[in-house]
Amino acid sequence: MIAESLTHPPVITADVLIIGGGLSGALLAWQLLRRGGARMIVVFEPRAELGRGEAYSTEEPDHTLNANAARMSIDPDAPDDLTHWLTEHLAAGGWPQGAAQRQPIELLFPPRGLFGRYVQERLGQAMAEAPGISVRHVRAEAEDAWPVPGGICVQAGTQRWQAPIAVLATGVFPAARTPRRGSPATAALALDPWDVGRMARLPVEAPVAIVGTGLTMIDGLLSLRRAGHQGPVQVFSRHGLLPQPRRQPPAWPDFLCLDSSLRTPLQLSRALRRQCRLAVSQGVDWQAPLDTVRAHVARLWHQASEGQRRQFVRHLRPWWESHHHRSPPQGAAWLAQLLSEGRLTLEAACLIASEPAPEGLELTVRPRGREQAEPRRFAALIDSSGIEYDWRRVERPLPRQLLARGLVRPGPLGLGIDADPSGAVIGATGQVSDRLLAMGPPLRGLWWESTSVTDVAAQARALALHIAQLGFNAPKVGKTGVSQ
């Protein structure tokens, strides 16, 4: 016992441990505060601020939400909450660019940094209105977790925290940070899509490559514009599909509610195409029928067989991503301008490797339909290859430790981690934990769409209710003070 006390620091107790303080963790803390019961909530987040994560840390005004304010409330019980907050913010003189757009506030696409401020203010208000509850922000990365009698212990830096309940709200792991097979140098050589400062140091006319054609690619293009770049941009992706522009079509009948026989990805795809053709024939934007599918995604994915899910991922996923995760108007307009000017070209190809070269780097790419790879020279590379959902490929301490301990197992199709519908994590032996829970992007395999603001907000509310039902019985051991 003496040796143990000399080796390990005292354990600090809490009621709930939230691992991750981006959008997921902040919204869960917010919902827990609103429900009461917990005395101390601890959030592990290396960043200086809660509620931002990587997505909402950018301060560039060009990096906007990809949906209008009416769709982005963090409160499932108040769909117009962001609209109300923006109304007050603009009235106080904030975000003058928004006021200059002369549109109804609910139709505006706010900068993501401003959205992060909205989340922070709502969390701060809840903290002020719940004086009996303490929310502690521990600025350290949670590196390990293991079960103990009556709860979970989490290691973060030199501290050990223990609580009856811990929640994995880790958010997303960018694929650009995960080494690729055959190209270990890619992450080291690539520019961050939001690093305007480094882009500004490039020669103005320098050729730039971008890998990936999702919404992060749009951010990269806007960052290049902000940096004053005027040279050519070559974009590579496996399928060569660009994100569709986000428009705001009129309401369309919910055809999935009207036809319960649609169950498989193939049936859904065919029915959706019929609905889109019908809309166009009536002079209605084809995005209107597509937007009705959003409310049914979790149900359709959850009831599909593994074979049907695999069929969707293999054959339909690229088209779903490019049509459902659409570009905000400003980004879409800039992309269209680059294409029309011939400054941006798109090629369906796979990145095989990247190596340093004089005045830049050399990429080895294999164009689609060809067996031979080809070298290409660029001054810089922006890696916007999206999100790595497979925890077995994520080079971070916590995912590796949890997998090694058997506390988690890969989710369906290797997407995220496995859990039951309440968010209770399922371990390697198939046992459902009553102490370790998860929400948000780690549950991609369970619900498919588990990353958007509306998805995360709904999960945070449901999980807070579930945790309140479990109760808070913190084990009274070790140190009771708080160290940050």
Salt bridges, closest charged atoms under 4 A:
GLU4 OE2 - HIS8 NE2 3.60
ASP15 OD1 - ARG39 NH2 3.11
GLU45 OE2 - ARG47 NE 3.96
GLU49 OE1 - ARG52 NE 3.03
GLU54 OE2 - ARG177 NH2 2.56
GLU59 OE2 - ARG52 NH1 3.61
GLU60 OE1 - ARG226 NE 3.06
ASP62 OD2 - ARG225 NH2 3.52
ASP62 OD2 - ARG226 NH2 3.51
ASP75 OD2 - ARG34 NH2 3.24
ASP77 OD1 - ARG461 NH1 2.55
ASP80 OD2 - HIS84 NE2 2.96
ASP81 OD2 - ARG122 NE 3.03
GLU121 OE2 - ARG117 NE 3.25
GLU141 OE1 - ARG396 NH2 2.59
ASP144 OD2 - ARG405 NH2 2.77
ASP192 OD2 - ARG177 NH2 3.24
ASP219 OD2 - ARG112 NH2 2.46
ASP254 OD2 - HIS296 NE2 2.80
ASP285 OD2 - ARG247 NE 2.44
ASP291 OD2 - ARG71 NH2 3.34
ASP291 OD1 - ARG326 NH2 2.75
GLU306 OE2 - ARG310 NH2 2.79
GLU321 OE2 - ARG317 NE 3.87
GLU321 OE1 - HIS325 NE2 3.34
GLU321 OE2 - ARG444 NH2 2.91
GLU347 OE1 - ARG376 NH1 2.98
GLU362 OE1 - ARG377 NE 3.03
GLU374 OE2 - ARG370 NH1 2.50
GLU374 OE1 - ARG376 NH2 2.80
ASP383 OD1 - ARG180 NH2 3.41
GLU388 OE1 - ARG393 NE 3.01
ASP390 OD1 - ARG392 NE 2.93
GLU395 OE1 - ARG400 NH1 2.99
ASP418 OD2 - ARG409 NH2 2.93
GLU449 OE2 - HIS325 NE2 3.09
ASP455 OD2 - ARG294 NH2 2.22
